[in-house]
Amino acid sequence: MEVEPTTTESFADNNDSIGNDEPVPQHSLQTLVFRSVKRTHDMFLSDYGAPVEIPVEHPSVRLCLDAKFQDEYSHLSLQAAQKGSAGPLGPAAAGAAAAVAQNGSAPASMLMLTNGAAGNVATVVTGSTDASSRAMVVSQGRSNPVLQSAAAAAAAAAALPQTRALALQASAPKMPKPDWHPPWKLMRVISGHTGLVYCIAMDPTNQWFVTGSADRMIKVWDLASGTLRLSLTGHISSVRSLAVSARHPYLFSCAEDKSVKCWDLESNKVIRHYHGHNAAVYTMDLHPTLDVLVTGSRDATARVWDMRTKACVHVLTGHKSQIDVVKTQAADPQVITGGADHTIRLWDLAAGKTRVVLTNHKKSVRTLALHPTEFSFVSGGADNIKQWRFPDGMFLQNMEGHNTIINTVAVNHDNVLMSGGGDGTIFAWDYKTGYNFQQLSSPVQSGSLDSEAGMYASTFDMSGARYLTCDFDKTIKVYKEDETATPESHPLNWKPGMLKRRY
């Protein structure tokens, strides 16, 4: 018996016939793409031959636009009616506008084109009603108060002179003129520390100030004479931050030895210790209205302490690196922190959580300063100075000019912003406009290196008339305004330019 030979093709055909009744046709990629495009075209443009319908606005929107038109162009329409001139748009446009004002609807040969904003009328287009003119037809079935106001505005704009019409065009924002401020000059150099001076704090009565240094000493100085009043010892490492209470006779200090201390200024002794940080404590601040102390540490946390009970109320976590600066205020957000992770965080003190994270800085944030009267603040870091507005941290402007790391900023009541860098330069800015009206260079103490010209901290006194800096050369320098300066002797070297707000 003979057996017919079988081939691979026959088995393949049998398998196809078993699994499917009909074989699936194989198409090229070009055919598949063409079919997909055709289906998409038919789905979304199935009604492309129908005329485009003008969307009907809500009556409240039309009334709002009508009120804006009437409020802004009512006086112009009266002037145009008195003059009776058609203006550069021609008699056809003026006649069409008059027809709209009388009939309450636009004729079929007229179309008002606007850019979508209230009161910004672009032009009036007229044409015949036949199809060859390609004129869009506005329905005459109902009265449109927006078209009435727009037509009146167009007729009024037609009567304006050409020069005034050009003046109404939108222009780029210009930088406002800054206020004149007297220049600052060096008043006094105070020596006494044997190490780098890290921090400074003012007495609320404006009679003395206190400094902390790498020599582990806290020194109290007389503000008027610059003489030493008192020296406090107790820390076993560099003192990094100080705060003087305005409601209690207390002085608070923190250091790299992880300790936070409360000093009684009546007995000049430590009365409280606040334990909890796992690394060096770099910054601190007192709440202006609550008995609350906020500290920031190298362990990337900020801790909220009850001043009296020494209890840790909140541990504010969220920063990815050390916290370099902490500020508090009475209004929300009540706590502001800046860290080496390039971010600024605004905190909800009651909940102990972050409200806003500002990521505009590209390098570490080294310093913060709150405006004493306005609801805003500035931040400085290794890149530049940025100005922000509370409560949501809206970015306002950049202040550029320093070619070094900005270690400290301070603001007084006269809208003078002072910034100090690691190379010893001091820039004086107008706070509102960001105009740099003076640049100073901190002199190095005799016997010090040129590299020790930088500064680490600074502050204004309570009157805002004196500016104190803590320098790398172990000195405290006091600056004051030049009392003999006038706007005539020191004119404002300012030229208007384009307003730049780079993030």
Summary of the structure (lengths in Angstrom):
residues: 503
radius of gyration: 36.2
end to end distance: 91.6
largest distance: 129.8
contacts: 1504
relative contact order: 0.09
helix: 19%
strand: 36%
